[in-house]
């Protein structure tokens, strides 16, 4: 075939046919099913209580709207009656234990149940869960700085979940960058960058990422730049691609590509677990940059809470006795020393719940016992323990 125009048309036709075939058949869903035990997959509860008055419902993906809503409702609540609890996905996930069955009613996690118990006991408090999956303590500091520039959001008590795994997380996720739309917050973050603390570079990277995104959005609005991902790409071909993408976005099958991407990521995770043997229960050690950066973030949180009259409380999160995260006994000792020092220096309260949930109450998912997430009864147990031990200093 020597006709260039015919070749181009054929190439486009084959490309669209291949794309449509992939979207329609969704090969990664079928590949994913090879690794999944349906009985275990159903253990992950999808029907959970959602209340924007007590929860950041986007779980860190779009927090600005949630915090603005909270601000409008909390302005009539005195600071000493407000508390915020922050942590990882353990605070908003239920993974059923083998003895538990799904139920029609929406499940509640331990922050919800704790607030229920406080209210039932007559405590005059307003609680809020400010959590995200795989949260880093840099992100907790990011959140705290936002709260501090909004007087109606400053809590009387700030409750931080300590977790061995969290000390290995780094960065500020893209969804949280939108908080930089607030000029007062942006100014505070710039001051943090100038502090040269170990977390300063992470905050600078977050600012750079946000500014790059804004510049790209403005550039796309002001010119005929394509949506191909190349900010400087111009010309007829790129304009044609942009128009094709815009037209395809009107089709439901093409819009479902986000779900396809999620299934691809699930497949890659399951392939890693089943083919390489790397699982969430793979034991690890702490150290290096992530540990230093997270520690400096927590120390800064302690300083800010003390300066602003916020009661800072730490609690050591439960761990699954059937899937400990420590590689060696030395790792456990190191972690205990770290959190004990933090609690002594900055905490007005410290509670250790690491061994509070028995093995049978923990969730079992696709690749075996889960090291972080537990079932319905465990959430009730932890909420009761937190209430009975007085984690929240409620006024009656």
C-alpha positions as a Markdown table, in Angstrom:
| # | Residue | x | y | z |
|---|---|---|---|---|
| 1 | Unk | 0.0 | 0.0 | 0.0 |
| 2 | Unk | 1.7 | 3.2 | -1.2 |
| 3 | Unk | -1.2 | 5.7 | -0.8 |
| 4 | Unk | -0.1 | 7.9 | 2.3 |
| 5 | Unk | -3.7 | 9.2 | 2.9 |
| 6 | Unk | -5.1 | 5.7 | 2.8 |
| 7 | Unk | -2.4 | 4.5 | 5.2 |
| 8 | Unk | -3.2 | 7.4 | 7.6 |
| 9 | Unk | -6.9 | 6.6 | 7.5 |
| 10 | Unk | -6.2 | 2.9 | 8.0 |
| 11 | Unk | -3.9 | 3.6 | 10.9 |
| 12 | Unk | -6.5 | 5.8 | 12.6 |
| 13 | Unk | -9.2 | 3.2 | 12.0 |
| 14 | Unk | -7.2 | 0.4 | 13.5 |
| 15 | Unk | -6.2 | 2.6 | 16.5 |
| 16 | Unk | -9.8 | 3.5 | 17.3 |
| 17 | Unk | -10.8 | -0.2 | 16.8 |
| 18 | Unk | -8.1 | -1.4 | 19.2 |
| 19 | Unk | -9.0 | 1.3 | 21.7 |
| 20 | Unk | -12.7 | 0.5 | 21.5 |
| 21 | Unk | -11.9 | -3.2 | 21.8 |
| 22 | Unk | -9.8 | -2.7 | 25.0 |
| 23 | Unk | -12.5 | -0.5 | 26.6 |
| 24 | Unk | -15.3 | -2.9 | 25.7 |
| 25 | Unk | -13.6 | -6.1 | 26.8 |
| 26 | Unk | -11.6 | -4.7 | 29.7 |
| 27 | Unk | -8.8 | -7.3 | 29.7 |
| 28 | Unk | -7.4 | -6.3 | 33.0 |
| 29 | Unk | -10.7 | -7.1 | 34.8 |
| 30 | Unk | -10.4 | -10.6 | 33.4 |
| 31 | Unk | -6.8 | -10.9 | 34.3 |
| 32 | Unk | -7.5 | -9.5 | 37.8 |
| 33 | Unk | -10.2 | -12.2 | 38.3 |
| 34 | Unk | -7.5 | -14.9 | 37.9 |
| 35 | Unk | -6.0 | -13.8 | 41.3 |
| 36 | Unk | -9.1 | -12.9 | 43.2 |
| 37 | Unk | -11.0 | -15.1 | 45.6 |
| 38 | Unk | -14.5 | -13.8 | 45.4 |
| 39 | Unk | -15.3 | -14.8 | 49.0 |
| 40 | Unk | -12.4 | -12.8 | 50.4 |
| 41 | Unk | -12.9 | -9.8 | 48.1 |
| 42 | Unk | -16.4 | -9.4 | 49.5 |
| 43 | Unk | -14.9 | -8.8 | 52.9 |
| 44 | Unk | -14.2 | -5.2 | 52.0 |
| 45 | Unk | -17.2 | -3.2 | 53.1 |
| 46 | Unk | -18.4 | -0.6 | 50.6 |
| 47 | Unk | -21.4 | 0.7 | 52.4 |
| 48 | Unk | -20.1 | 3.0 | 55.2 |
| 49 | Unk | -21.6 | 5.9 | 57.0 |
| 50 | Unk | -21.0 | 9.2 | 55.2 |
| 51 | Unk | -21.5 | 12.4 | 57.2 |
| 52 | Unk | -19.8 | 15.6 | 55.9 |
| 53 | Unk | -20.5 | 17.2 | 59.3 |
| 54 | Unk | -18.1 | 14.7 | 61.0 |
| 55 | Unk | -15.9 | 13.4 | 58.2 |
| 56 | Unk | -13.7 | 14.7 | 55.4 |
| 57 | Unk | -15.7 | 12.6 | 52.9 |
| 58 | Unk | -13.2 | 12.8 | 50.0 |
| 59 | Unk | -10.5 | 11.1 | 52.1 |
| 60 | Unk | -7.9 | 13.5 | 51.0 |
| 61 | Unk | -8.8 | 13.7 | 47.3 |
| 62 | Unk | -10.8 | 17.0 | 47.4 |
| 63 | Unk | -10.6 | 18.3 | 51.0 |
| 64 | Unk | -11.1 | 22.0 | 50.3 |
| 65 | Unk | -14.9 | 21.8 | 49.9 |
| 66 | Unk | -15.2 | 19.6 | 53.0 |
| 67 | Unk | -13.2 | 22.0 | 55.1 |
| 68 | Unk | -15.1 | 25.0 | 53.9 |
| 69 | Unk | -18.3 | 23.3 | 54.9 |
| 70 | Unk | -16.9 | 22.4 | 58.3 |
| 71 | Unk | -15.8 | 26.0 | 58.8 |
| 72 | Unk | -19.3 | 27.3 | 58.3 |
| 73 | Unk | -20.8 | 24.9 | 60.8 |
| 74 | Unk | -18.0 | 25.1 | 63.4 |
| 75 | Unk | -18.0 | 28.9 | 63.7 |
| 76 | Unk | -20.8 | 28.6 | 66.3 |
| 77 | Unk | -18.9 | 26.0 | 68.3 |
| 78 | Unk | -16.3 | 27.1 | 70.9 |
| 79 | Unk | -12.8 | 25.8 | 70.4 |
| 80 | Unk | -12.7 | 23.7 | 73.5 |
| 81 | Unk | -15.6 | 21.7 | 72.2 |
| 82 | Unk | -14.0 | 20.8 | 68.9 |
| 83 | Unk | -11.7 | 17.9 | 68.2 |
| 84 | Unk | -10.1 | 16.5 | 65.1 |
| 85 | Unk | -8.9 | 12.9 | 64.7 |
| 86 | Unk | -6.5 | 12.1 | 61.9 |
| 87 | Unk | -5.0 | 8.8 | 60.6 |
| 88 | Unk | -4.8 | 6.4 | 57.7 |
| 89 | Unk | -7.4 | 4.2 | 56.1 |
| 90 | Unk | -7.9 | 2.2 | 59.2 |
| 91 | Unk | -10.0 | 5.1 | 60.5 |
| 92 | Unk | -12.5 | 4.8 | 57.6 |
| 93 | Unk | -12.4 | 1.2 | 56.4 |
| 94 | Unk | -14.1 | -2.0 | 57.5 |
| 95 | Unk | -12.6 | -5.3 | 56.4 |
| 96 | Unk | -14.8 | -8.1 | 57.7 |
| 97 | Unk | -13.3 | -10.8 | 59.9 |
| 98 | Unk | -14.0 | -14.4 | 58.7 |
| 99 | Unk | -16.8 | -14.7 | 61.3 |
| 100 | Unk | -18.6 | -11.6 | 60.1 |
| 101 | Unk | -21.1 | -11.2 | 57.2 |
| 102 | Unk | -22.1 | -8.2 | 55.1 |
| 103 | Unk | -25.1 | -6.3 | 56.4 |
| 104 | Unk | -27.7 | -4.0 | 54.7 |
| 105 | Unk | -27.1 | -1.1 | 57.1 |
| 106 | Unk | -24.1 | 1.2 | 56.6 |
| 107 | Unk | -21.2 | 0.3 | 58.8 |
| 108 | Unk | -19.5 | 2.8 | 61.1 |
| 109 | Unk | -15.8 | 3.0 | 61.9 |
| 110 | Unk | -14.3 | 3.7 | 65.3 |
| 111 | Unk | -14.2 | 7.5 | 64.9 |
| 112 | Unk | -17.9 | 7.5 | 64.2 |
| 113 | Unk | -18.6 | 5.0 | 67.1 |
| 114 | Unk | -16.5 | 7.0 | 69.5 |
| 115 | Unk | -18.4 | 10.2 | 68.7 |
| 116 | Unk | -21.7 | 8.3 | 69.2 |
| 117 | Unk | -20.6 | 7.1 | 72.6 |
| 118 | Unk | -19.4 | 10.6 | 73.6 |
| 119 | Unk | -22.8 | 12.1 | 72.6 |
| 120 | Unk | -24.7 | 9.3 | 74.3 |
| 121 | Unk | -22.8 | 10.1 | 77.5 |
| 122 | Unk | -23.6 | 13.7 | 77.3 |
| 123 | Unk | -20.2 | 15.0 | 76.3 |
| 124 | Unk | -20.7 | 18.4 | 74.6 |
| 125 | Unk | -18.1 | 17.9 | 71.8 |
| 126 | Unk | -18.0 | 18.1 | 68.0 |
| 127 | Unk | -15.7 | 15.6 | 66.4 |
| 128 | Unk | -14.3 | 15.4 | 62.9 |
| 129 | Unk | -12.3 | 12.7 | 61.1 |
| 130 | Unk | -9.6 | 14.2 | 58.9 |
| 131 | Unk | -8.0 | 11.2 | 57.3 |
| 132 | Unk | -6.6 | 9.8 | 54.1 |
| 133 | Unk | -5.3 | 6.4 | 52.8 |
| 134 | Unk | -1.5 | 6.0 | 53.3 |
| 135 | Unk | -1.4 | 9.5 | 54.9 |
| 136 | Unk | 2.0 | 10.9 | 55.7 |
| 137 | Unk | 2.8 | 13.1 | 58.7 |
| 138 | Unk | 3.8 | 15.7 | 56.2 |
| 139 | Unk | 0.2 | 15.7 | 55.1 |
| 140 | Unk | -1.0 | 16.0 | 58.7 |
| 141 | Unk | 1.2 | 19.0 | 59.1 |
| 142 | Unk | -0.1 | 20.4 | 55.8 |
| 143 | Unk | -3.7 | 20.0 | 57.2 |
| 144 | Unk | -2.8 | 21.6 | 60.5 |
| 145 | Unk | -1.3 | 24.7 | 58.9 |
| 146 | Unk | -4.6 | 25.1 | 56.9 |
| 147 | Unk | -6.7 | 24.8 | 60.1 |
| 148 | Unk | -4.6 | 27.4 | 61.9 |
| 149 | Unk | -5.3 | 30.1 | 59.3 |
| 150 | Unk | -9.0 | 29.6 | 59.8 |
| 151 | Unk | -10.0 | 30.3 | 63.4 |
| 152 | Unk | -13.3 | 28.5 | 63.2 |
| 153 | Unk | -11.4 | 25.3 | 62.3 |
| 154 | Unk | -8.8 | 25.3 | 65.1 |
| 155 | Unk | -9.6 | 22.3 | 67.3 |
| 156 | Unk | -9.3 | 22.3 | 71.0 |
| 157 | Unk | -7.9 | 18.8 | 70.7 |
| 158 | Unk | -5.9 | 17.2 | 67.9 |
| 159 | Unk | -5.7 | 13.4 | 68.0 |
| 160 | Unk | -3.1 | 11.8 | 65.8 |
| 161 | Unk | -2.9 | 8.1 | 65.0 |
| 162 | Unk | 0.6 | 6.8 | 65.2 |
| 163 | Unk | 1.4 | 3.8 | 62.9 |
| 164 | Unk | 4.6 | 2.1 | 62.1 |
| 165 | Unk | 3.7 | 2.0 | 58.4 |
| 166 | Unk | 3.0 | 5.7 | 58.3 |
| 167 | Unk | 6.6 | 6.6 | 59.1 |
| 168 | Unk | 7.5 | 5.1 | 55.7 |
| 169 | Unk | 5.2 | 7.4 | 53.7 |
| 170 | Unk | 6.3 | 10.6 | 52.0 |
| 171 | Unk | 4.9 | 13.5 | 50.0 |
| 172 | Unk | 1.8 | 15.6 | 49.7 |
| 173 | Unk | -0.8 | 14.0 | 47.4 |
| 174 | Unk | -2.2 | 15.9 | 44.5 |
| 175 | Unk | -5.7 | 16.2 | 45.9 |
| 176 | Unk | -4.4 | 18.2 | 48.9 |
| 177 | Unk | -2.7 | 20.8 | 46.7 |
| 178 | Unk | -6.0 | 22.6 | 46.1 |
| 179 | Unk | -5.7 | 24.1 | 49.7 |
| 180 | Unk | -3.0 | 26.4 | 48.2 |
| 181 | Unk | -5.9 | 28.3 | 46.6 |
| 182 | Unk | -6.2 | 30.0 | 50.0 |
| 183 | Unk | -3.6 | 32.8 | 49.9 |
| 184 | Unk | -3.1 | 32.9 | 53.7 |
| 185 | Unk | -2.4 | 29.1 | 53.7 |
| 186 | Unk | -0.1 | 29.5 | 50.7 |
| 187 | Unk | 1.8 | 32.1 | 52.6 |
| 188 | Unk | 2.2 | 29.9 | 55.7 |
| 189 | Unk | 3.5 | 27.0 | 53.5 |
| 190 | Unk | 6.1 | 29.3 | 51.9 |
| 191 | Unk | 7.3 | 30.2 | 55.4 |
| 192 | Unk | 7.6 | 26.5 | 56.2 |
| 193 | Unk | 9.7 | 26.0 | 53.1 |
| 194 | Unk | 12.0 | 28.8 | 54.2 |
| 195 | Unk | 12.5 | 27.0 | 57.6 |
| 196 | Unk | 14.8 | 24.5 | 55.9 |
| 197 | Unk | 13.4 | 21.7 | 58.1 |
| 198 | Unk | 13.6 | 18.2 | 56.7 |
| 199 | Unk | 10.0 | 18.4 | 55.4 |
| 200 | Unk | 10.6 | 21.8 | 53.7 |
| 201 | Unk | 11.7 | 20.2 | 50.4 |
| 202 | Unk | 8.5 | 18.1 | 50.3 |
| 203 | Unk | 6.4 | 21.3 | 50.7 |
| 204 | Unk | 8.4 | 23.0 | 48.0 |
| 205 | Unk | 7.7 | 20.2 | 45.6 |
| 206 | Unk | 4.0 | 20.4 | 46.4 |
| 207 | Unk | 4.1 | 24.2 | 45.6 |
| 208 | Unk | 6.0 | 23.5 | 42.4 |
| 209 | Unk | 3.5 | 20.8 | 41.4 |
| 210 | Unk | 0.5 | 23.1 | 42.1 |
| 211 | Unk | 2.0 | 26.1 | 40.2 |
| 212 | Unk | 2.8 | 23.8 | 37.3 |
| 213 | Unk | -0.7 | 22.6 | 37.2 |
| 214 | Unk | -2.2 | 26.1 | 37.3 |
| 215 | Unk | 0.1 | 27.3 | 34.6 |
| 216 | Unk | -0.8 | 24.4 | 32.4 |
| 217 | Unk | -4.6 | 25.0 | 32.9 |
| 218 | Unk | -4.2 | 28.7 | 32.1 |
| 219 | Unk | -2.1 | 27.9 | 29.1 |
| 220 | Unk | -4.8 | 25.5 | 27.8 |
| 221 | Unk | -7.4 | 28.1 | 28.2 |
| 222 | Unk | -5.4 | 30.8 | 26.4 |
| 223 | Unk | -4.3 | 28.8 | 23.4 |
| 224 | Unk | -5.0 | 25.8 | 21.2 |
| 225 | Unk | -2.6 | 23.6 | 23.1 |
| 226 | Unk | -3.6 | 20.0 | 22.9 |
| 227 | Unk | -4.7 | 17.8 | 25.8 |
| 228 | Unk | -2.0 | 15.2 | 25.0 |
| 229 | Unk | 0.0 | 15.9 | 28.2 |
| 230 | Unk | 2.6 | 18.1 | 26.4 |
| 231 | Unk | 2.2 | 21.7 | 27.5 |
| 232 | Unk | 4.1 | 23.0 | 24.6 |
| 233 | Unk | 2.7 | 20.8 | 21.9 |
| 234 | Unk | 1.0 | 22.8 | 19.1 |
| 235 | Unk | -0.1 | 22.3 | 15.5 |
| 236 | Unk | -2.8 | 20.8 | 13.5 |
| 237 | Unk | -2.2 | 17.2 | 14.6 |
| 238 | Unk | -2.4 | 18.2 | 18.3 |
| 239 | Unk | -5.5 | 20.3 | 17.8 |
| 240 | Unk | -7.1 | 17.3 | 16.0 |
| 241 | Unk | -6.2 | 15.0 | 18.9 |
| 242 | Unk | -7.7 | 17.5 | 21.3 |
| 243 | Unk | -11.0 | 17.6 | 19.4 |
| 244 | Unk | -11.1 | 13.9 | 19.1 |
| 245 | Unk | -10.6 | 13.5 | 22.8 |
| 246 | Unk | -13.3 | 16.1 | 23.5 |
| 247 | Unk | -15.8 | 14.2 | 21.2 |
| 248 | Unk | -14.9 | 10.9 | 22.7 |
| 249 | Unk | -15.6 | 12.2 | 26.2 |
| 250 | Unk | -19.3 | 12.4 | 25.3 |
| 251 | Unk | -19.4 | 8.6 | 25.0 |
| 252 | Unk | -20.0 | 6.6 | 28.2 |
| 253 | Unk | -17.6 | 3.8 | 27.3 |
| 254 | Unk | -14.7 | 6.2 | 26.8 |
| 255 | Unk | -15.5 | 8.0 | 30.0 |
| 256 | Unk | -15.2 | 4.7 | 31.8 |
| 257 | Unk | -11.5 | 4.6 | 31.2 |
| 258 | Unk | -11.0 | 5.8 | 34.7 |
| 259 | Unk | -12.5 | 2.6 | 36.1 |
| 260 | Unk | -10.3 | 0.7 | 33.6 |
| 261 | Unk | -7.2 | 2.4 | 35.0 |
| 262 | Unk | -8.3 | 1.4 | 38.5 |
| 263 | Unk | -8.7 | -2.2 | 37.4 |
| 264 | Unk | -5.2 | -2.1 | 35.8 |
| 265 | Unk | -3.7 | -0.8 | 39.1 |
| 266 | Unk | -5.6 | -3.6 | 41.0 |
| 267 | Unk | -4.2 | -6.2 | 38.6 |
| 268 | Unk | -0.6 | -4.8 | 39.0 |
| 269 | Unk | -1.0 | -5.0 | 42.8 |
| 270 | Unk | -2.3 | -8.5 | 42.7 |
| 271 | Unk | 0.4 | -9.6 | 40.2 |
| 272 | Unk | 3.0 | -8.2 | 42.6 |
| 273 | Unk | 1.5 | -10.1 | 45.5 |
| 274 | Unk | 1.0 | -13.4 | 43.7 |
| 275 | Unk | 4.0 | -13.4 | 41.4 |
| 276 | Unk | 6.7 | -11.5 | 43.3 |
| 277 | Unk | 5.4 | -12.3 | 46.9 |
| 278 | Unk | 5.5 | -8.6 | 47.9 |
| 279 | Unk | 2.5 | -8.1 | 50.2 |
| 280 | Unk | 1.3 | -5.5 | 52.7 |
| 281 | Unk | 2.4 | -8.0 | 55.4 |
| 282 | Unk | 5.9 | -8.0 | 54.0 |
| 283 | Unk | 8.0 | -7.0 | 57.0 |
| 284 | Unk | 10.0 | -3.8 | 56.7 |
| 285 | Unk | 12.3 | -1.5 | 58.7 |
| 286 | Unk | 12.3 | 2.2 | 59.3 |
| 287 | Unk | 15.1 | 4.6 | 58.4 |
| 288 | Unk | 16.5 | 7.1 | 55.9 |
| 289 | Unk | 14.7 | 10.1 | 54.5 |
| 290 | Unk | 11.1 | 9.1 | 55.1 |
| 291 | Unk | 11.7 | 8.5 | 58.8 |
| 292 | Unk | 13.6 | 11.8 | 59.2 |
| 293 | Unk | 11.0 | 13.8 | 57.3 |
| 294 | Unk | 8.0 | 12.3 | 59.2 |
| 295 | Unk | 9.7 | 12.9 | 62.5 |
| 296 | Unk | 10.4 | 16.5 | 61.8 |
| 297 | Unk | 6.8 | 16.9 | 60.7 |
| 298 | Unk | 5.4 | 15.5 | 63.9 |
| 299 | Unk | 7.8 | 17.7 | 65.9 |
| 300 | Unk | 6.6 | 20.7 | 64.1 |
| 301 | Unk | 3.0 | 19.7 | 64.7 |
| 302 | Unk | 3.9 | 19.5 | 68.4 |
| 303 | Unk | 5.3 | 23.0 | 68.4 |
| 304 | Unk | 2.3 | 24.5 | 66.5 |
| 305 | Unk | -0.2 | 22.8 | 68.9 |
| 306 | Unk | 1.7 | 24.1 | 71.9 |
| 307 | Unk | 1.9 | 27.6 | 70.5 |
| 308 | Unk | -1.8 | 27.7 | 69.6 |
| 309 | Unk | -3.2 | 26.1 | 72.7 |
| 310 | Unk | -4.2 | 22.8 | 71.1 |
| 311 | Unk | -4.3 | 19.7 | 73.2 |
| 312 | Unk | -2.2 | 17.2 | 71.2 |
| 313 | Unk | -3.0 | 13.5 | 71.8 |
| 314 | Unk | -1.2 | 10.5 | 70.2 |
| 315 | Unk | -2.5 | 7.0 | 70.0 |
| 316 | Unk | -0.6 | 4.0 | 68.8 |
| 317 | Unk | -2.8 | 2.2 | 66.3 |
| 318 | Unk | -3.7 | -1.5 | 66.6 |
| 319 | Unk | -1.6 | -4.0 | 64.6 |
| 320 | Unk | -2.7 | -7.4 | 63.5 |
| 321 | Unk | -0.9 | -10.0 | 65.7 |
| 322 | Unk | -1.1 | -12.4 | 62.8 |
| 323 | Unk | 0.6 | -10.0 | 60.4 |
| 324 | Unk | 3.2 | -7.9 | 62.3 |
| 325 | Unk | 4.9 | -5.2 | 60.3 |
| 326 | Unk | 8.2 | -5.2 | 62.1 |
| 327 | Unk | 11.0 | -7.0 | 60.4 |
| 328 | Unk | 13.0 | -7.6 | 63.6 |
| 329 | Unk | 12.6 | -7.1 | 67.3 |
| 330 | Unk | 15.0 | -4.2 | 67.0 |
| 331 | Unk | 12.6 | -2.5 | 64.6 |
| 332 | Unk | 9.8 | -2.7 | 67.1 |
| 333 | Unk | 12.1 | -1.3 | 69.9 |
| 334 | Unk | 13.1 | 1.5 | 67.6 |
| 335 | Unk | 9.5 | 2.4 | 66.8 |
| 336 | Unk | 8.5 | 2.3 | 70.5 |
| 337 | Unk | 11.4 | 4.6 | 71.4 |
| 338 | Unk | 10.4 | 7.1 | 68.6 |
| 339 | Unk | 6.7 | 7.3 | 69.6 |
| 340 | Unk | 7.5 | 7.4 | 73.4 |
| 341 | Unk | 9.9 | 10.3 | 72.9 |
| 342 | Unk | 7.3 | 12.2 | 70.8 |
| 343 | Unk | 4.6 | 11.6 | 73.4 |
| 344 | Unk | 6.8 | 12.7 | 76.3 |
| 345 | Unk | 8.0 | 15.9 | 74.5 |
| 346 | Unk | 4.8 | 17.0 | 72.7 |
| 347 | Unk | 1.8 | 15.0 | 73.7 |
| 348 | Unk | -0.7 | 15.9 | 76.4 |
| 349 | Unk | -1.9 | 12.4 | 76.2 |
| 350 | Unk | -0.7 | 9.0 | 74.8 |
| 351 | Unk | -2.6 | 5.8 | 74.5 |
| 352 | Unk | -1.2 | 2.5 | 73.3 |
| 353 | Unk | -3.7 | 0.3 | 71.4 |
| 354 | Unk | -1.2 | -1.7 | 69.4 |
| 355 | Unk | -2.2 | -5.1 | 71.0 |
| 356 | Unk | -5.9 | -4.2 | 71.7 |
| 357 | Unk | -7.5 | -6.2 | 68.9 |
| 358 | Unk | -7.3 | -10.0 | 69.0 |
| 359 | Unk | -6.4 | -11.9 | 65.8 |
| 360 | Unk | -9.9 | -13.3 | 65.1 |
| 361 | Unk | -11.3 | -9.8 | 64.8 |
| 362 | Unk | -9.0 | -8.7 | 62.0 |
| 363 | Unk | -9.9 | -8.7 | 58.3 |
| 364 | Unk | -8.7 | -11.2 | 55.8 |
| 365 | Unk | -8.6 | -10.0 | 52.2 |
| 366 | Unk | -7.2 | -11.1 | 48.9 |
| 367 | Unk | -3.7 | -11.9 | 50.0 |
| 368 | Unk | -4.3 | -13.1 | 53.6 |
| 369 | Unk | -4.5 | -11.4 | 57.0 |
| 370 | Unk | -4.6 | -7.6 | 56.7 |
| 371 | Unk | -2.0 | -5.8 | 58.9 |
| 372 | Unk | -4.0 | -2.6 | 59.2 |
| 373 | Unk | -7.7 | -3.1 | 58.6 |
| 374 | Unk | -10.1 | -4.9 | 60.9 |
| 375 | Unk | -13.8 | -5.9 | 61.1 |
| 376 | Unk | -17.0 | -4.6 | 62.5 |
| 377 | Unk | -16.5 | -6.0 | 66.1 |
| 378 | Unk | -13.0 | -4.6 | 66.2 |
| 379 | Unk | -14.2 | -1.1 | 65.4 |
| 380 | Unk | -16.7 | -1.3 | 68.2 |
| 381 | Unk | -14.0 | -2.6 | 70.6 |
| 382 | Unk | -11.5 | 0.1 | 69.8 |
| 383 | Unk | -14.2 | 2.9 | 70.1 |
| 384 | Unk | -15.1 | 1.5 | 73.5 |
| 385 | Unk | -11.5 | 1.4 | 74.6 |
| 386 | Unk | -10.9 | 5.0 | 73.4 |
| 387 | Unk | -14.0 | 6.2 | 75.2 |
| 388 | Unk | -13.3 | 4.3 | 78.5 |
| 389 | Unk | -9.6 | 5.5 | 78.6 |
| 390 | Unk | -10.6 | 9.1 | 77.9 |
| 391 | Unk | -8.8 | 9.8 | 74.6 |
| 392 | Unk | -11.2 | 12.7 | 74.0 |
| 393 | Unk | -11.5 | 15.1 | 76.9 |
| 394 | Unk | -15.2 | 15.9 | 76.6 |
| 395 | Unk | -17.0 | 18.6 | 78.6 |
| 396 | Unk | -20.2 | 17.6 | 80.3 |
